[in-house]
Amino acid sequence: MYSVIVVPPSCGSVADQLRISAGERVEFGRTERSGGGLAIAHAGVPRVAGEIAAHRTFWLLSNLSEDQTYVVENPEGAGEHIKIAPGRVEAPVPFELARVTLPAAGDLLTFDVWAPRHAFRSVERRGLEGAGTVPAFALDRTKRYFAVLAALCERRLRGEPRAPLPAVEEIVERLRPSWPKVSRSAVYWNIDYLAVKLRLRPGPDTAEPGRRTHGKKESLASLALRFDLVREDDLVVLAPAPSGAAR
């Protein structure tokens, strides 16, 4: 049973995909590999550029180039990525869906690798006695502050990991269909509240007089996306409220 699928650049059909099982390997590079492999016809790609090895439910990447760092991105991870330095052998890649980027003579070439056998254990407590574990970040997805956080991170969640964050005025307009009475001051208040709630700055009773915290929006978005406090599925909170619903 295969555990990893390599999708070549410009892959036109399922038949072009390379499927390997645990313990099997696929080399990639500029030249055709004897016995299979992934050929990337570009003068900037080394003849033997790297190797992908399937290992149980994930995969390993070897960068066999002399001087090029490879980047492996999670296309659904709002900018989540790892870098594989030249010469690094069998670096584990944790993403279920991954895009490998190779710099090549001024171009950036990509191909995808899927690991569809990812497994997750149940997070239920299974009847364990005693107090539960205190959550690291307690966010209520029904509250207005969560809608503000979703609007703040929306562009990056929709596949633009380097998109600039929206201005407060843009957040107001984005929230208005679901929150008609939203205002700039309400958005500012919720951003300040989130910064305190997620401990990005001291609370009012501990803050140093006159001290200002800069980059709150960027810090909030960075923390939320890094720890999956808001996901693409959560953008449903930005949908217009049903007619007659309390607002």
Backbone torsions as a table, in degrees:
resi	resn	phi	psi	omega
1	MET	NA	125.5	-179.2
2	TYR	-68.3	153.8	177.1
3	SER	-126.4	-13.3	-179.2
4	VAL	-137.3	139.7	178.7
5	ILE	-122.0	125.8	176.9
6	VAL	-101.8	122.8	-177.0
7	VAL	-106.6	108.5	-176.8
8	PRO	-63.7	161.9	174.6
9	PRO	-58.8	140.8	179.2
10	SER	55.2	36.7	-180.0
11	CYS	-63.5	124.8	-175.2
12	GLY	-96.0	-19.7	-177.1
13	SER	-157.0	166.5	178.8
14	VAL	-60.3	-31.6	-177.8
15	ALA	-64.1	-22.6	-179.5
16	ASP	-82.9	-12.0	-178.9
17	GLN	-74.2	151.6	178.0
18	LEU	-107.8	123.3	-177.4
19	ARG	-115.0	127.0	-179.1
20	ILE	-128.7	151.5	179.4
21	SER	-101.7	168.8	179.8
22	ALA	-53.6	129.6	-179.2
23	GLY	95.5	-13.4	-179.9
24	GLU	-93.8	158.2	-175.7
25	ARG	-132.7	152.3	174.9
26	VAL	-131.6	124.3	174.4
27	GLU	-89.1	151.4	172.9
28	PHE	-135.2	151.1	-177.2
29	GLY	172.7	-175.0	-174.3
30	ARG	-71.7	-31.2	-174.7
31	THR	-100.6	155.1	175.8
32	GLU	-62.5	135.6	180.0
33	ARG	-94.2	136.8	175.9
34	SER	-67.9	132.2	-179.8
35	GLY	81.5	16.8	177.6
36	GLY	107.9	-164.7	-176.2
37	GLY	111.7	179.1	-176.9
38	LEU	-110.1	115.9	178.5
39	ALA	-97.9	127.4	178.0
40	ILE	-117.7	102.0	-172.6
41	ALA	-78.2	88.5	177.9
42	HIS	-151.7	134.9	-175.7
43	ALA	-64.2	-20.6	-178.6
44	GLY	-88.6	-0.5	179.9
45	VAL	-97.5	129.5	178.3
46	PRO	-58.4	154.8	178.8
47	ARG	-58.3	-43.0	173.4
48	VAL	-119.8	98.4	-171.2
49	ALA	-92.4	-29.4	-177.4
50	GLY	178.8	-176.6	-176.9
51	GLU	-148.0	141.4	176.4
52	ILE	-115.4	130.2	179.2
53	ALA	-124.2	130.3	176.6
54	ALA	-81.3	134.7	179.7
55	HIS	-139.1	104.6	-178.7
56	ARG	53.5	-114.7	-175.6
57	THR	-99.7	1.8	178.5
58	PHE	-131.8	-168.9	-176.5
59	TRP	-143.0	164.8	-176.3
60	LEU	-120.7	140.7	-180.0
61	LEU	-119.7	128.4	173.8
62	SER	-108.3	127.7	177.1
63	ASN	-96.6	104.9	-175.9
64	LEU	-98.3	10.9	176.3
65	SER	-76.9	164.3	-178.5
66	GLU	-85.1	-31.4	-170.9
67	ASP	-148.5	15.2	-178.2
68	GLN	-114.2	129.3	173.7
69	THR	-84.7	134.5	176.5
70	TYR	-98.2	148.7	176.9
71	VAL	-117.2	132.0	176.1
72	VAL	-115.0	117.1	-177.3
73	GLU	-107.7	151.8	168.9
74	ASN	-95.6	107.0	-175.2
75	PRO	-59.9	-20.0	-179.9
76	GLU	-105.8	12.4	-171.1
77	GLY	-104.4	16.4	176.9
78	ALA	51.5	47.9	177.5
79	GLY	97.3	-2.5	179.7
80	GLU	-63.2	130.2	-179.0
81	HIS	-159.4	163.8	171.8
82	ILE	-131.8	155.5	178.3
83	LYS	-112.7	138.6	-179.8
84	ILE	-114.8	111.5	-175.8
85	ALA	-72.0	156.1	177.2
86	PRO	-56.9	134.7	178.6
87	GLY	87.5	-10.3	-179.5
88	ARG	-68.5	132.3	-176.5
89	VAL	-112.3	130.9	172.9
90	GLU	54.7	53.9	173.1
91	ALA	-77.5	127.0	-179.1
92	PRO	-72.8	136.2	178.8
93	VAL	-111.2	118.7	-172.7
94	PRO	-88.5	-5.5	-172.0
95	PHE	-80.7	140.7	174.3
96	GLU	-72.1	-40.0	174.2
97	LEU	-116.3	127.1	-175.1
98	ALA	-137.5	148.7	174.7
99	ARG	-123.7	120.6	-179.5
100	VAL	-94.3	126.3	179.0
101	THR	-112.6	127.8	179.1
102	LEU	-113.6	120.0	171.8
103	PRO	-73.2	132.4	-174.2
104	ALA	-146.1	99.6	174.4
105	ALA	48.5	50.0	177.5
106	GLY	90.3	-10.4	177.8
107	ASP	-106.1	159.0	172.7
108	LEU	-116.7	111.3	-176.8
109	LEU	-101.6	141.2	-177.5
110	THR	-131.0	152.4	164.6
111	PHE	-146.5	159.5	-174.6
112	ASP	-105.2	152.1	173.3
113	VAL	-133.0	127.8	179.3
114	TRP	-111.3	142.3	175.5
115	ALA	-125.0	76.6	-170.6
116	PRO	-72.6	-4.1	-179.0
117	ARG	-93.1	12.2	178.0
118	HIS	-52.0	139.2	-177.9
119	ALA	-125.3	150.6	178.6
120	PHE	-133.7	136.6	176.0
121	ARG	-84.8	162.8	178.0
122	SER	-67.6	142.2	177.7
123	VAL	-97.6	8.5	177.9
124	GLU	-68.9	154.6	-175.4
125	ARG	-79.3	-10.2	177.3
126	ARG	54.9	43.5	173.0
127	GLY	73.8	13.5	179.8
128	LEU	-64.4	137.7	-179.4
129	GLU	-85.7	167.4	177.7
130	GLY	93.1	174.3	-177.4
131	ALA	-66.3	143.7	177.7
132	GLY	-73.5	165.9	178.5
133	THR	-74.3	133.2	179.1
134	VAL	-69.3	127.3	-178.9
135	PRO	-63.7	147.1	-179.5
136	ALA	-67.6	-40.4	-179.0
137	PHE	-134.9	114.3	-178.3
138	ALA	-98.9	102.8	179.2
139	LEU	-121.0	135.1	177.3
140	ASP	-99.0	114.5	-174.9
141	ARG	-71.3	-6.3	178.2
142	THR	-93.9	-4.3	-175.9
143	LYS	-88.8	158.8	-179.7
144	ARG	-62.8	-36.9	-178.2
145	TYR	-61.0	-31.1	179.5
146	PHE	-71.5	-36.7	175.8
147	ALA	-62.6	-39.3	177.2
148	VAL	-62.5	-42.6	179.2
149	LEU	-64.1	-40.3	178.7
150	ALA	-63.9	-43.3	178.8
151	ALA	-64.6	-37.3	179.2
152	LEU	-63.0	-38.3	-174.8
153	CYS	-97.0	-0.4	-169.2
154	GLU	-55.6	-48.1	-176.4
155	ARG	-60.1	-42.9	-178.3
156	ARG	-71.6	-31.1	177.1
157	LEU	-71.4	-25.3	-178.6
158	ARG	-90.3	21.4	171.6
159	GLY	97.5	13.3	176.0
160	GLU	-117.7	75.3	-172.1
161	PRO	-62.0	-20.8	-179.3
162	ARG	-107.8	13.5	-179.6
163	ALA	-65.6	142.4	175.1
164	PRO	-65.7	150.0	178.5
165	LEU	-71.9	148.9	-179.8
166	PRO	-69.1	149.5	173.2
167	ALA	-70.9	162.3	-179.2
168	VAL	-58.8	-38.4	178.3
169	GLU	-61.5	-37.5	178.4
170	GLU	-69.5	-36.3	177.2
171	ILE	-64.3	-40.1	178.3
172	VAL	-58.8	-47.8	-179.3
173	GLU	-65.4	-35.1	179.9
174	ARG	-68.2	-32.8	-176.3
175	LEU	-86.6	-16.7	-170.9
176	ARG	-59.3	-37.5	179.3
177	PRO	-60.1	-31.2	180.0
178	SER	-101.1	-10.9	-175.9
179	TRP	-146.2	78.7	-172.6
180	PRO	-58.4	-29.1	-176.2
181	LYS	-93.6	10.8	-178.9
182	VAL	-62.0	147.9	180.0
183	SER	-140.1	169.4	177.9
184	ARG	-60.3	-41.8	-178.7
185	SER	-66.0	-34.0	178.7
186	ALA	-67.9	-39.3	177.7
187	VAL	-66.3	-44.9	177.7
188	TYR	-58.4	-42.4	-178.8
189	TRP	-61.3	-44.4	-178.3
190	ASN	-67.9	-35.8	176.5
191	ILE	-65.1	-42.9	177.3
192	ASP	-62.2	-41.2	-178.9
193	TYR	-65.0	-43.2	178.3
194	LEU	-61.6	-39.2	-180.0
195	ALA	-61.8	-37.9	177.8
196	VAL	-73.6	-45.1	-176.6
197	LYS	-61.5	-36.7	-179.9
198	LEU	-94.9	10.7	172.1
199	ARG	62.8	37.9	177.0
200	LEU	-83.1	-12.9	176.7
201	ARG	-156.2	163.0	178.8
202	PRO	-63.3	150.9	175.8
203	GLY	-69.2	168.3	-176.3
204	PRO	-57.1	-29.8	-176.8
205	ASP	-82.0	-10.2	-178.8
206	THR	-120.3	-7.6	-177.7
207	ALA	-66.8	144.5	177.3
208	GLU	-74.8	133.8	-178.2
209	PRO	-55.8	132.9	175.9
210	GLY	80.4	-6.2	-178.2
211	ARG	-83.0	134.4	-178.3
212	ARG	-113.3	145.8	177.5
213	THR	-105.4	122.8	-177.1
214	HIS	-100.8	155.6	174.6
215	GLY	68.6	33.3	-178.2
216	LYS	-62.9	-43.2	-178.4
217	LYS	-61.9	-45.4	-179.6
218	GLU	-64.7	-39.7	179.1
219	SER	-65.9	-40.9	179.3
220	LEU	-63.1	-49.3	-178.7
221	ALA	-62.2	-42.7	-179.3
222	SER	-61.2	-46.3	179.8
223	LEU	-65.2	-45.8	-176.7
224	ALA	-62.8	-41.8	-178.1
225	LEU	-75.7	-34.9	-178.5
226	ARG	-65.1	-37.5	-176.5
227	PHE	-106.5	15.2	177.8
228	ASP	56.4	37.0	176.2
229	LEU	-70.8	-23.1	173.7
230	VAL	-137.1	135.5	-177.0
231	ARG	-123.4	169.3	-179.2
232	GLU	-58.4	-36.2	179.2
233	ASP	-61.8	-26.5	-177.8
234	ASP	-73.7	-12.3	-178.6
235	LEU	-64.7	-8.8	176.0
236	VAL	-60.8	-23.2	179.9
237	VAL	-67.3	-13.1	179.5
238	LEU	-90.0	-4.0	-179.1
239	ALA	-67.1	148.1	178.5
240	PRO	-57.0	140.4	178.7
241	ALA	-67.3	142.2	177.5
242	PRO	-59.4	148.6	179.2
243	SER	-57.5	130.2	179.1
244	GLY	89.7	-8.4	-179.6
245	ALA	-73.3	150.6	178.1
246	ALA	-66.2	137.7	-178.2
247	ARG	-131.1	NA	NA
